Amino acid sequence: MNKKNNISNWVLVSLSLVIITIILWNTFLFFQKFKTEERAKMEIWSLAQIELTKSLEDDNISNLTLEVLRNNSTTPMIKVNKNGEIEFNNINNLNPKDSIKIGKLIRKFKSENKPIEISYDNKIIETLYYGNSDVINKLKYYPLALILIILLFISLIYFYYKSSKSATLNMLWTGMAKETAHQIGTPLTSLMGWVEILKNKNIDPNYITEINKDIDRLNIISERFNKIGSKPVLKKYNLSSLTKESLDYLQTRLSSKVKIEFKSTDTNLNCLINEQLYSWTIENIIKNSVDAIKGDGNIIVSIVEQKTTLEVSVTDNGSGINKNEFKKIFNPGYTSKKRGWGLGLSLSKRIIEDYHNGKIFVKYSEKNVKTIIQIELNKI
């Protein structure tokens, strides 16, 4: 199906290019024809000028000659006789004494059209320099305007195709996420039943407590996946407490070589947030930092209150990120690991920016020194 769609797209693009080429070629031919007709008109005008010279000698001026000379009111021209005297027609605001401007116009006209030599008795008495009429000047830009319109049309098609593809992918990810949540529900129910059995077997209560924590975590994960594609409910939470809860859970499940330090300027930092999605974001960033330090190093999570925002910074002393990758790491599918789908940080970006109207970005990174990823949320 995809192969057929690709063939259809290429056929459509090829057909469009053929049509564009035909239109541009015909426009070029029309332009050349118009130039030829303009040349013929100016040659007739020069002949009328010769006839006028003869008529003045014979004192018998033809009405046709005068009509031809009068009718040319669109083509700008400069006529220079053998004595260097200048006459011009259809040129506004030109001072006959302004030799510099006249010289520039003559050079311009010569570049646009070949001058016409007016001869009488086999002698060149005048030279006619003429430029392009307003119609020709406007016609010159027609192909450019046409190309711009076509490019705009192609851009609209591209963005429509891209948005349509993104919408399809979003629907696919949403469906997969909700199906994952549904599939997790079945073994979760079974696990809760097994916990009740273990309680009756005199198992160490600490083991049961830890298993219950993991079951609760699986419930949270299931709810997270179930929320994808739906607008989450935001509630007022203490950001410091919520962040610390997520870190405490992660610390007990990470290697003892990974040290997570939490800093906060104030414990009463409130904002509108979705608890489960925010904790998911913190986990994704922390796991990314753990990969960066290769399971052995320090991670510092700090919360700083600004005038209108709360800044959550995650700093690690890992391998670092190249500057040209600061934005790429948040793109779906982008990963520097041999294994991984590159979805963690892209989901985090969507959670923070789309659902919480905040910001997430790489604030600073230096290779093999440290990296800071920062979240900004609106405080209340």
N, C-alpha and C positions, 0 to 999 in steps of 0.2 A: 504493500500500500504506500509506504514512504517513498519507495523507488518510483512508483507511478506519479506521486505528487511532485517529486524532484524533477522528473522528466517534463511534466506539465509546466512547472515553474520556469524551467530553462527554455521551453518552447515559447512561453509568454514573453520572457525577457528578450529572446532572440527576435521575435516578431516585432516587439516594441522598438528595438534597435534598428530594424529594417525600415519601419515606418518613419522613425526619426531621421534616418539617413536620407530617405526619399524626400521628406519635407525640406530638409536643409539643402539638398542638392537642387531642388526646384526653386527654392528661395534664392540660391546663388545664381542660377540661370536667369531668373526674373530680374535680379539686380544687374547682371551684366547686360541684359537686353535693355533695361532702363537707361543704363550708362551709354549704350550705343545710340539709342534714340536721342538722348541729351546731346551727344556729340553731333549727330546729324542736324539737330535743331540749331546748334551754335554755328555749324558750317553754313547753313542757310542764312543765318543772321549775318555772317561775315560776307557772304555773297551780296546780301541786301545792302551792306555797308559800301561795297564796291559800286553797286548800282547807284547808290546815293551820290558817291563821288562823281560818277559820270554824269548824273542828272544835273548836278550843280554846275558842271562845265557847260552842259547843253541848255541849262535853265528850263529843264523839263522833268520835274520830279514825279515819279509814278506813285499812285496811291497804294499800290500793292507793296512797294518798297517801304513806304512809311508804316504800313500796317504790320509788316513783318518785324520792323525795328521796334515798334511800340508794344507789340504783343509779348515780347520776352520780358516779363516782369518778375521772374522767380530765380533766374540764374545769376549769381553775383559775378561780375566781370570787370576787368581792368584792361583798357586799350592804350597801348604805348606806340606813338608814331616814331618815324625815323629821326625826328628832332628831339626825342625824349619827352615830348609833351604827353600828359596823362589825362585820360577820361575814364570815368567809372560809372557803372549802372548797378542798381539793386544792392547797394552797400550803404547801410545807415551809419551815421556819425563818423564819417571819414573826412578828415581835413585834406584837401588837395595838396597842401604844403607839407603835410606830415610824411616826409620821405621814408622815415624809418618804418612806420606802420604800413605804408604802401609796399615797401620792399618785403616785409614779412608776409603780407597777403599774396604778393606775386610768387614768392617761394612756396607758400602753402598751395596756391592754385596749380603751380607746376607739378607738385607732388601728387595732386589729385587727378589732373587731366593734362594731356599734352597740349601745349599752346598752339593756336591756329595763326598761321602767317597770312596776312591779307595783302594780295599782290594786285598791282595795276600797271599795265603796260610792261609786264614781265619784271616789275620791280616791287620789292617788298616795301610797302609804305607804312604798314602798321602790324603790330603783333597783339593778338587777343589772348589774354589769360583769363580763364574762367574756373570757378570752383563748383562744388556740388550744390545742387539745390537743396532746400529744406526737406523735400520728399526723399531724396537719395540719402541725406544724412540720417533721417529717421529710419529708413529702410536698412541701413547698415547695422543698426542695433536690434533689428527684428530677430535674426538667428540667435543672438545672445539672450534676448528675452524669452524666446522659445525654449532654449536649452535650460534656462533657469526655471521655467514653468515645469518642464519635464523632470528636472532634478527634484523640484518640490513634490511633484506627483509621486516619483519613485521613493522619496523619503517618507511620504505619508503611507505608501504601501509597506515599506520596510518596518516602520514603527507599528503599523497595524498588525503585521505578521508577528513582530517581536512580542507585542503585548498579548496577542492571541496565544502565542506559544507559551508565554509566561503564565497566562491564566490556566492553560491546560496543565502545565507542570504543577502549578499551585493546587489544582484540583486533584492531581495524582498524589502529591505529597500529603494532602489533607486526607484523602481516602486511605492511604497507607498508614498514616498516623492513627486514624480512628480504628482501623482494623487491628493495628498493633495493640491499642488500648483494650480492644475487645478480647484479643487472644490472651493478653496478660491476665485478664479477669478470671479465667478458668483455673489456672494453676494457683492463683492467689487464694481462691476459695478453698482449694484442696490443702494448701499450706496452713491456713488458719485452722482447719480441722485437725491436721497433724500436730499443731502446737497444743491443742486441747488434749490430745492423747498423751503427748510428752509430759504435760503437767501432772498427769495421773501416774507417771512412771518414776516419780521421785528424781527427776533430772535436776541438776544444779539450776536454781532460779536465774542466775546470771546469764546462762546460755539462752534460757527462754526469753529473757529481756532483750538480748541482742537480736534474737531471731525476730521478735516482735518489731524491733526497730527497723529491720530490713523489710519486713512485710509492710510496715507503714510507708517506708520509702518506695516500695514497689507500687503501693496504692497511689502515692503522689505522682510517680512517673506515669502511671496509667492515666491519671487525671490530666497531666501535662499534655500527653499525646491526644487526649480526647478534646482538649481546648484548641488545638491547632485548627485554624480555619474559622473559628468562632471568635467574636469580640469578647475579650475577657472582662470580668468584673473587677474594677479597681476599688480598693478600700484603704482607709487610713491605717498606716502601719508605722511603727518605730523602725527606721531603717537600720540603726545600729543593732538592735536586738535581732532583727530578721537576718542580717548579714552574719552575725555571730553564730546563730543557730546553724546556718548552712556550713560555716567553717568548722564548727565543733563536730558535726557529723562527718565531714570529710577527713578531718585530722585523724580520727580513730581508725579510718580505713585506708590511710596512706602509709607509706613506709616511714619508719622512725627517722630516716635520714632527711625527710622533708619536714621543715619547720615552718609553720604558718603563724605569723604574728599579726595581731589585730590592733589597730589604733583608731580612736575616734575622739574628736574634739568635744563632743557632747553626747549624752545618752538620749536626749529628747529631740531626736531629729526625725520629723514626721513627713511623710509624703503619700500620695495616692499611688497604690501599687497592687499588683497581683502577686500574692505570696509565692505561689507555686512556680509561676513563670520567672519571677525574679531569682528565686533560689536556683532554678535551672540555669539561668544566665551565669550566676556566680560559680556554679559547679563547672560549667563549660570553660570559663576563663581560668579557673584554678587548674583544671585538668590540662589545659593548654600550657600553663606555666610549669606544671610537673613534667610534661614532655620536654619543655625547653631546658629544664635543669637536669634532665635525664635521671629523675628520681633521687637526686641528691643535691640539696641546696635550700635556700631560704626564699619564702614568699611573704611579702608584707601587704596586708590589706588595710587601707586607711580611708576614713570618711571625714571630709572637710566641709564645713558649712560656708557657703558663699551668700551673697545678698539675696539671690532668687533661686539658687540651685543647691543641691547636695552632690558633692563629687566623691565617687567611690573609685579609688585607685588601687590597682593590683600590680605590684612590683615584684619581679623575680630577677635572680642573677644568673639567668640561663644564657643560651647561645645567641639570643638577639634576633632582630628582624631587619632585613635590608629596607632602606627608605622607600624604594620603589614597590615594596610589598605592603606598605602601611594600609592601603585601601584594599589590596587584593585579598588579604587574609579573611576579609568579611564576605567575599564572593562565594556563592554556593559551589561546592565541588572543589574549591581551592585548598590544597593541603601540601605540606612539605614532608609529611610522614609517608613511609612505605605502605603503611596500612592506615586506612581511614577514608571516610567519604567527604571530609571537608564541609560538614554541616553544622558543627558546634557553634563556631563564631558567627556564621551567617544566620543561624536561628537566634543567637543572642542579639545580633543587630536588629533583626525584625522585632523581637520582643521589646527591646528598649526604645527603638525609634518609631515603630508603627503602632505598638500597643500602649506605650507609656509616654509618647511624645518627648522622648529624651534624646541623648546622644551617646554613642560609644565609638571610641577611636583609639589609635595608638598615639599616646602623648609623646613618648620618647623611647628610643631604642639605640643601644650601642652594642656592637658585636662582642659577645663574650663578656659583657660588663653588666648590663641590666636592660630590662624592658618594662615600660609602664603602659598598661591599658586602663583607660579611664572611662567611667560611666558618669553621665550628668543627668540628674532627675530634678524635676521641678518640686520645690519644697512647698509645704502649706503651713 
